[in-house]
Amino acid sequence: MNNSPFVDFQDVWLAYNDELLALKQYAVEAIDLKVQEGEFIAIVGPSGCGKSTFMKLATGLRMPSQGSIRIDGQPVTGPLKISGMAFQAPSLLPWRTTVDNVLLPLEIVEPHRSQLKQKRQEYEARARGLLQKVGLGGYEDKFPWQLSGGMQQRASICRALIHEPKMLLLDEPFGALDAFTREELWCILRDLWTEQRFNVILVTHDLRESVFLADTVYVMSKSPGRFVVRRQIDLPRPRDLEITYTKEFTDIVHELRGHIGAIRKQSAPVAQ
């Protein structure tokens, strides 16, 4: 068994350009993070604290100004092929059917791209299987405009998982949905993760969502973002929605809310 962490950030700082670097104005600073293989982590914090910047570092879309990042034992030197991503806006292509939207990464990411012609039927069967798992059986050949927002987001998660990534990065994926749809999607994500045990990094504003889904929740400070709280979620798995009404659950949510409230109250430094 490999004991080295799957995600390993060591003293990572990022300034968005050379001028900001010269002024020592960082978007995130002093990020140390070790995530074990198969672990589900959530990152919460006030708006503008650097959560999305952290995601860009974790996907290799930005390189740190200082420090090092290793994922799956390899130094990160550019965009990662082993990750899938889903965002708040599902951004499905309107001219493609649901199943063809889900297949899109296989047309882009090697080695699937080279094998697409001969493996088309196998890939399509995988896409249809995923869509059925998330409750979209019967909608595979519909277009995005024929789907509700929640259905589009389910398809977006299938698209992020179609190439069987080792890591799923989710940036506010359920933020635009109503409460019932959001909770349905928590359960779908929980079930997919339980079955496949890929790593998940979830960025969210929803504290209940973070406590329900994650093994560990990290709270980020105001910009420049750094991790100020690491909270292990010791609620037993598998978790169902009933747990969200228990005292144990709400106590953790209130504790995290207290940390974020304290961060918000910290006064901004006065300009000299």
Steps between C-alpha positions, in 0.01 A plus 500: 500500500635839397499730805607817321214751462307511173492883509800674658527881512819619671516869596321614183465872426354655186506856370314545172776692320853635542386847613286352779784265589738796531247666731464174692125502428399136499165339415582200723789457742672234709269218387601169652265216420527124503207295371499121507395288203120472475440782750213747451589852613295820494630858509282778641563866572381854432455620140821602328721305741685307230298177479485510120868595484575191706306293244708639215814391685356155569421446130834630376337796321721736707850438628591622850728803545664308784476150647425165339196291409503124447191307397492121469873493572593732211603868508231715337649673195188569292131411463421161651351222289405297808238751619141576405330833573147634544400861570194695613388549137462161331617654165367219281530560125145578379540330162608166650275239660551415868698185420719688247566772759611233748734345238674832431809444726572172317534700177763721664695300761759243395515200486122500441515744211713264287276205585167676451425356155550135591361532855206727422236239594676411827537869596140575410381204711707636792345847456147359488574287808619807693195701394272221625685494833428869556132466407519618138389173338267599215664843458822381332394619154334826610667839454605721793209738446265208562651439846442681831792670676541205735503254209760708319719496811467120522615476139789734579615268782478201263714692250759565773512128584481340153878460462516333843717769663683435826391842628178699467512878552168668569472879515161601652331229287157521666497871587235601244252222582200495732540330838320175406694452177824585679442232765412244230831574333690469829369144521590423138854631555525306828400178322740548205787574741414204727505269199813631324702670778661767282643798687265798526581866565174692544492878525171620644328780692252252643620380842233228522617368165863490616417315825265252330743402224857542621746303713682825581395866470757780465411861577683768301579846632424825317734583212785418489344160560659253735356201682422606857284208618509129420191317626477122481135393449460192717138429408456134403462399136295430300319825587141563401309826511347417839841568655470869406228538766709356786669702772843354410465629145366846585767546769774456238321740260472763777865454593608561138261797472665644813846473340383673181318770701820567693698527175246749358526717811877533475545858390682570175848649548504880492699641207807693611 
